[in-house]
Amino acid sequence: MLSMSAKPEVAIAILYQNNRFLLQLRDDIPTIAWPGHWAFFGGHLEPGEDPDTAVYRELEEEIGYTAPQLVLFERVEDETVVRHVYHGPLTVPVKQLVLTEGLDLGLWSVDDIRRGKRFSPRANGERPLGPPHQQILLSFLGHRRIEQAI
């Protein structure tokens, strides 16, 4: 029996500050996942790397952010990828972040997330939120409402 190759795995972070959520506008490179869409910061696990290590490394590489604490929210698997979704507070002002990957970054309101699109000053236009990222954020928001009600 032939073994199927493993799906790529990514570690991504939901970073929040004052009920707003930090997202990255991905580059307009056709060969990457969700080009020109808003998405989470994070990326692929390196060979032998665990998701916990990868998410901290990716945040440091992509925005120069050392997260004080990230907690696993969920593991989401679809036909093409396994996403390890973490969450934690963004404890510095956005202007202190150094964007080294992507076209733009910005804090999204809950209304922006529900609408699924937001203007990017750097791209000079409105860009969509990647559908899987919107779904994860809506799930996270629902989970937080339930936690706050308890």
C-alpha positions in Angstrom: 0.0 0.0 0.0 1.4 3.4 -0.9 1.6 6.0 1.9 0.2 9.4 1.3 2.5 12.3 1.7 1.8 14.4 4.8 0.1 17.8 4.4 2.1 20.9 5.1 1.6 22.3 8.6 1.5 25.9 9.6 1.4 27.7 12.9 -0.5 31.0 12.9 -1.4 33.5 15.5 -4.6 35.5 16.4 -3.1 38.6 18.1 -5.5 41.0 19.7 -5.4 44.4 21.3 -8.5 46.2 22.6 -10.9 43.8 20.9 -9.2 44.4 17.5 -7.2 41.7 15.7 -3.8 42.0 13.9 -3.7 40.7 10.4 -1.3 40.7 7.5 -2.0 41.6 3.9 -0.2 38.9 2.0 2.0 39.7 -1.0 0.5 39.6 -4.5 2.6 36.5 -5.4 0.4 34.0 -7.3 2.4 31.0 -6.0 1.6 31.6 -2.3 -1.5 30.7 -0.4 -4.1 33.5 -0.4 -2.1 36.1 -2.4 -3.4 39.7 -1.9 -5.7 38.6 1.0 -5.6 39.5 4.6 -4.5 36.6 6.8 -2.8 35.7 10.0 0.9 36.1 10.8 2.7 32.8 11.0 3.9 30.2 8.6 5.2 26.7 7.8 6.8 24.5 10.4 10.5 23.8 9.7 11.6 20.2 9.5 11.6 18.7 13.0 10.0 21.9 14.4 7.0 21.7 16.7 4.1 24.2 16.2 4.7 25.9 19.6 8.2 26.8 18.5 7.2 27.7 15.0 4.6 30.3 15.9 7.0 32.3 18.1 9.7 32.1 15.5 7.4 33.3 12.7 6.1 36.3 14.7 9.7 37.3 15.4 10.7 36.9 11.7 7.6 38.6 10.2 7.0 41.5 12.5 9.8 41.6 15.1 7.3 40.7 17.8 8.2 38.5 20.9 4.8 37.3 22.2 4.7 37.0 26.0 2.3 34.1 25.8 0.4 32.2 23.1 -2.2 29.5 23.7 -3.3 26.9 21.2 -6.9 27.7 20.2 -7.5 24.9 17.7 -6.0 22.7 15.1 -7.8 23.0 11.8 -7.2 20.6 8.9 -8.6 20.9 5.4 -7.7 19.2 2.1 -4.5 21.1 1.7 -3.0 22.1 5.0 -3.0 21.6 8.8 -3.3 24.9 10.7 -2.2 25.2 14.3 -4.0 28.3 15.5 -2.7 30.2 18.5 -3.9 33.3 20.3 -2.5 35.9 22.6 -2.4 39.6 23.3 -0.5 42.1 21.2 1.3 44.0 24.0 3.0 46.7 21.9 1.7 49.5 19.7 1.3 48.4 16.1 3.7 51.2 15.0 6.5 49.4 16.9 6.1 46.3 14.7 8.5 45.9 11.8 6.8 44.3 8.8 9.3 42.1 6.9 6.8 39.9 5.0 3.6 41.0 3.3 2.2 44.2 1.9 0.6 45.7 5.0 -0.6 45.0 8.5 -3.4 46.4 10.5 -5.8 45.9 13.4 -9.3 44.7 12.3 -12.5 45.4 14.2 -15.1 42.7 14.7 -17.2 44.5 12.1 -14.3 44.4 9.6 -14.0 40.7 10.2 -17.7 40.1 9.6 -17.6 42.2 6.4 -14.6 40.2 5.3 -12.7 43.1 3.7 -10.7 46.1 4.7 -8.9 49.0 3.1 -5.1 48.9 3.0 -3.3 52.2 2.8 -0.1 50.5 1.5 -2.0 48.6 -1.3 -4.2 51.6 -1.9 -7.4 49.6 -2.1 -9.8 47.3 -0.3 -8.7 43.7 0.0 -10.5 40.6 1.1 -10.0 38.6 4.2 -9.0 35.0 3.3 -12.1 32.8 3.8 -10.4 30.2 6.1 -9.0 33.1 8.2 -12.4 34.7 8.5 -13.9 31.4 9.5 -11.3 30.9 12.2 -11.7 34.4 13.5 -15.5 34.1 13.7 -15.1 30.8 15.5 -12.6 32.4 17.9 -15.0 35.3 18.5 -17.9 32.9 19.3 -15.6 31.0 21.7 -14.6 34.2 23.5 -18.3 35.2 23.9 -19.1 31.8 25.4 -16.1 32.1 27.8 -17.1 35.6 28.9 -20.7 34.5 29.6 -19.5 31.8 31.9 
